[in-house]
């Protein structure tokens, strides 16, 4: 076969420049579509991880808060011990300064630029349950029957909840140091359901700690938590804050607001 016969065959082999550019562009589009799909899947997965983390954190916080709040005000029925074992004072003071006075619940409203309240509950030790929020037990034998009002007498187990640097912590009566419970907390808001009268379980209104005239009339506690995720992959979204106002997320963090209401099982009107 001569070279003239091979020439048409050689001219038909390979791709032209235009064909090569078209193939390159198509390949790039396929790669870009695959990358975009991968990034979208990754963002969705990270958002899902944040949602799960926030749900678990709220469940943990509410389980511990509910456990302590439902115990608030408990007094054991023991006819062998006088009531002054719990060192009641005449006006049933619930100020934090009167630490040794028996109380059921105390609240402190957020001050200044802070949006986080403080909550403290108390109840008497019992054979069935005598643990504070950190699982620390109470030494029930710390009692001087010859001097019921002695400062060393143990009359109440306490659990104090507060937020610092985005971490919800609790300090129990078994230790003077707070321990973290959950992080990512941007707001800890507590409202108190006030009973109609002493001995009545009917809640007539919810107020802040600053508006509670008598904590012995508190029948329920409503806790609102605003939690923020750890990643910044949320493109934006809205939520309703603890005070009922609509807010938007602009920093890429996922935010969720959780609310729970806990009833005090003990009749505080008896105190």
C-alpha positions as CSV (number, residue, x, y, z in Angstrom):
1,X,0.0,0.0,0.0
2,X,1.4,3.4,-1.0
3,X,1.5,6.6,1.1
4,X,-1.3,8.1,-0.9
5,X,-3.6,5.4,0.2
6,X,-2.7,5.9,3.9
7,X,-3.2,9.6,3.9
8,X,-7.0,9.6,4.3
9,X,-6.8,7.2,7.1
10,X,-4.2,9.3,9.0
11,X,-6.3,12.4,8.6
12,X,-9.3,10.7,10.3
13,X,-7.3,9.6,13.4
14,X,-7.6,11.6,16.8
15,X,-9.7,14.6,17.9
16,X,-9.8,18.1,16.6
17,X,-9.0,21.0,18.9
18,X,-12.7,21.9,19.1
19,X,-13.7,18.3,20.1
20,X,-11.0,18.3,22.7
21,X,-12.2,21.6,24.2
22,X,-15.8,20.4,24.2
23,X,-14.8,17.1,26.0
24,X,-12.8,19.1,28.5
25,X,-15.6,21.4,29.3
26,X,-18.1,18.5,29.7
27,X,-15.6,16.8,32.1
28,X,-15.2,19.9,34.1
29,X,-18.9,20.4,34.5
30,X,-19.3,16.8,35.7
31,X,-16.5,17.3,38.2
32,X,-18.0,20.6,39.4
33,X,-21.4,18.9,39.8
34,X,-19.9,16.1,41.8
35,X,-18.0,18.5,44.1
36,X,-21.1,20.6,44.6
37,X,-23.1,17.5,45.5
38,X,-20.4,16.4,47.9
39,X,-20.3,19.8,49.6
40,X,-24.0,19.9,49.9
41,X,-24.1,16.4,51.4
42,X,-21.4,17.4,53.8
43,X,-23.2,20.5,54.9
44,X,-26.4,18.6,55.3
45,X,-24.6,15.9,57.4
46,X,-22.9,18.5,59.6
47,X,-26.2,20.3,60.1
48,X,-27.8,17.0,61.0
49,X,-25.0,16.4,63.5
50,X,-25.7,19.8,65.1
51,X,-29.4,19.0,65.4
52,X,-28.7,15.7,67.1
53,X,-26.2,17.3,69.4
54,X,-28.6,20.1,70.4
55,X,-31.5,17.6,70.9
56,X,-29.3,15.5,73.2
57,X,-28.0,18.4,75.1
58,X,-31.5,19.8,75.8
59,X,-32.7,16.3,76.8
60,X,-29.8,15.9,79.2
61,X,-30.3,19.4,80.7
62,X,-34.0,19.0,81.1
63,X,-33.7,15.5,82.7
64,X,-31.3,16.8,85.4
65,X,-33.4,20.0,85.9
66,X,-36.6,18.1,86.1
67,X,-35.1,15.6,88.6
68,X,-34.1,18.3,91.0
69,X,-37.1,20.6,90.5
70,X,-39.6,17.8,91.2
71,X,-37.9,17.1,94.5
72,X,-38.0,20.8,95.5
73,X,-39.6,21.4,98.9
74,X,-39.6,17.7,100.0
75,X,-39.9,17.2,103.8
76,X,-39.9,13.7,105.2
77,X,-42.8,12.8,107.5
78,X,-41.1,11.9,110.8
79,X,-43.1,12.4,114.0
80,X,-40.0,11.7,116.0
81,X,-38.2,14.8,115.0
82,X,-39.5,18.4,115.6
83,X,-40.1,20.6,112.6
84,X,-37.4,23.1,113.7
85,X,-34.9,20.5,112.6
86,X,-35.2,22.3,109.3
87,X,-34.6,25.7,110.9
88,X,-37.6,27.5,109.6
89,X,-37.5,31.2,110.3
90,X,-40.6,33.3,111.1
91,X,-40.9,35.0,107.7
92,X,-39.9,31.9,105.6
93,X,-37.1,33.8,104.0
94,X,-35.9,32.5,100.6
95,X,-33.0,34.9,100.2
96,X,-29.7,33.3,99.1
97,X,-28.0,34.9,102.1
98,X,-30.0,32.7,104.4
99,X,-28.4,29.6,103.2
100,X,-29.3,27.4,106.2
101,X,-33.0,28.2,106.1
102,X,-35.0,25.4,104.5
103,X,-36.4,26.4,101.1
104,X,-37.9,24.8,98.1
105,X,-36.9,27.1,95.2
106,X,-35.1,30.4,94.7
107,X,-34.5,32.4,91.6
108,X,-32.3,35.2,90.5
109,X,-33.2,37.3,87.4
110,X,-30.5,38.1,84.9
111,X,-28.7,41.3,85.6
112,X,-27.2,43.9,83.3
113,X,-26.2,42.6,79.9
114,X,-26.6,38.9,80.9
115,X,-29.6,37.0,79.5
116,X,-29.1,34.0,81.8
117,X,-31.1,33.5,85.0
118,X,-30.1,31.5,88.1
119,X,-32.1,28.8,89.6
120,X,-31.6,27.0,93.0
121,X,-33.7,24.2,94.5
122,X,-33.7,22.7,97.9
123,X,-35.2,19.7,99.6
124,X,-34.6,17.6,102.7
125,X,-32.6,14.4,102.7
126,X,-34.6,11.2,102.6
127,X,-33.8,7.5,102.7
128,X,-34.9,7.2,99.1
129,X,-33.3,10.2,97.5
130,X,-30.6,12.4,98.8
131,X,-28.5,13.3,95.8
132,X,-27.8,16.8,94.5
133,X,-27.4,17.7,90.8
134,X,-23.9,16.2,90.7
135,X,-25.0,12.9,92.2
136,X,-23.3,13.7,95.5
137,X,-25.0,12.3,98.6
138,X,-25.7,14.1,101.9
139,X,-24.4,13.0,105.2
140,X,-27.7,12.7,107.0
141,X,-26.1,12.3,110.4
142,X,-24.8,15.9,110.4
143,X,-27.2,17.0,113.0
144,X,-26.9,18.2,116.6
145,X,-30.2,17.5,118.4
146,X,-29.1,19.5,121.4
147,X,-28.8,22.6,119.2
148,X,-31.2,22.4,116.3
149,X,-30.3,25.8,115.0
150,X,-26.5,25.1,114.9
151,X,-24.9,26.3,111.6
152,X,-23.3,22.9,111.0
153,X,-26.7,21.1,110.9
154,X,-27.5,19.7,107.5
155,X,-31.1,20.5,106.7
156,X,-31.3,20.9,103.0
157,X,-29.8,19.5,99.8
158,X,-29.3,22.2,97.2
159,X,-28.6,22.4,93.5
160,X,-27.8,25.7,91.9
161,X,-28.0,26.1,88.1
162,X,-26.3,28.9,86.2
163,X,-24.6,29.7,82.9
164,X,-21.1,31.0,82.4
165,X,-19.2,31.2,79.1
166,X,-21.9,29.3,77.2
167,X,-21.9,26.4,79.6
168,X,-24.8,25.4,81.8
169,X,-23.3,24.3,85.1
170,X,-24.6,23.1,88.5
171,X,-23.2,23.5,92.0
172,X,-24.5,21.0,94.5
173,X,-24.5,21.1,98.3
174,X,-21.9,18.3,98.3
175,X,-19.3,20.5,96.7
176,X,-18.4,24.2,96.5
177,X,-17.4,23.9,92.8
178,X,-19.7,24.1,89.8
179,X,-19.6,21.3,87.2
180,X,-20.5,21.6,83.6
181,X,-23.7,19.9,82.3
182,X,-24.0,21.0,78.6
183,X,-22.3,23.6,76.5
184,X,-23.5,25.8,73.6
185,X,-26.1,27.5,75.9
186,X,-26.8,31.1,74.8
187,X,-29.8,31.7,77.0
188,X,-31.1,30.2,80.2
189,X,-34.5,31.7,81.0
190,X,-36.6,30.7,84.0
191,X,-40.2,31.7,84.7
192,X,-42.3,30.8,87.8
193,X,-45.9,29.6,87.8
194,X,-47.6,31.2,90.8
195,X,-50.4,29.5,92.6
196,X,-53.7,31.2,93.4
197,X,-53.2,30.9,97.1
198,X,-51.5,28.8,99.7
199,X,-52.4,25.2,99.3
200,X,-53.8,25.7,95.8
201,X,-52.1,23.9,92.9
202,X,-53.8,26.1,90.3
203,X,-51.3,28.3,88.4
204,X,-52.7,31.8,87.7
205,X,-49.7,33.4,86.0
206,X,-46.0,33.1,85.1
207,X,-43.6,35.7,86.3
208,X,-39.8,36.3,86.5
209,X,-37.8,35.9,89.7
210,X,-37.9,39.6,90.2
211,X,-41.7,39.6,90.3
212,X,-42.1,36.7,92.7
213,X,-43.4,38.1,95.9
214,X,-43.4,34.8,97.8
215,X,-41.5,31.8,96.5
216,X,-43.7,29.5,98.6
217,X,-46.5,30.1,96.1
218,X,-44.4,28.8,93.2
219,X,-46.2,25.7,91.8
220,X,-44.4,25.2,88.4
221,X,-41.1,26.2,86.8
222,X,-40.8,26.9,83.1
223,X,-37.3,26.6,81.7
224,X,-36.3,27.9,78.3
225,X,-32.9,27.0,76.7
226,X,-31.5,28.5,73.6
227,X,-28.7,26.3,72.2
228,X,-26.3,27.0,69.4
229,X,-24.5,24.5,67.2
230,X,-20.7,24.2,67.0
231,X,-20.4,24.6,63.2
232,X,-21.1,27.5,60.9
233,X,-22.7,25.7,58.0
234,X,-26.2,26.9,58.5
235,X,-27.0,29.2,55.6
236,X,-29.5,31.1,57.7
237,X,-32.8,30.6,59.3
238,X,-35.2,31.9,61.9
239,X,-36.3,30.9,65.3
240,X,-38.6,32.1,68.1
241,X,-36.6,33.1,71.2
242,X,-37.6,32.5,74.8
243,X,-39.5,35.8,75.0
244,X,-41.6,35.0,71.9
245,X,-39.7,37.3,69.6
246,X,-38.6,36.2,66.1
247,X,-34.9,36.1,65.5
248,X,-32.7,35.2,62.6
249,X,-29.3,33.5,62.4
250,X,-26.6,35.4,60.5
251,X,-23.4,33.8,61.7
252,X,-23.9,30.4,60.2
253,X,-24.6,28.7,63.5
254,X,-27.7,26.5,63.9
255,X,-29.9,27.6,66.9
256,X,-32.7,25.8,68.6
257,X,-35.0,26.9,71.5
258,X,-36.3,24.3,73.9
259,X,-38.9,24.8,76.6
260,X,-40.1,22.5,79.4
261,X,-42.4,23.0,82.4
262,X,-41.9,21.1,85.6
263,X,-44.3,20.8,88.4
264,X,-43.3,21.0,92.1
265,X,-44.7,17.8,93.6
266,X,-44.6,19.0,97.1
267,X,-47.2,21.3,98.7
268,X,-45.2,24.4,99.5
269,X,-48.2,25.9,101.2
270,X,-47.4,23.7,104.2
271,X,-44.1,25.4,104.9
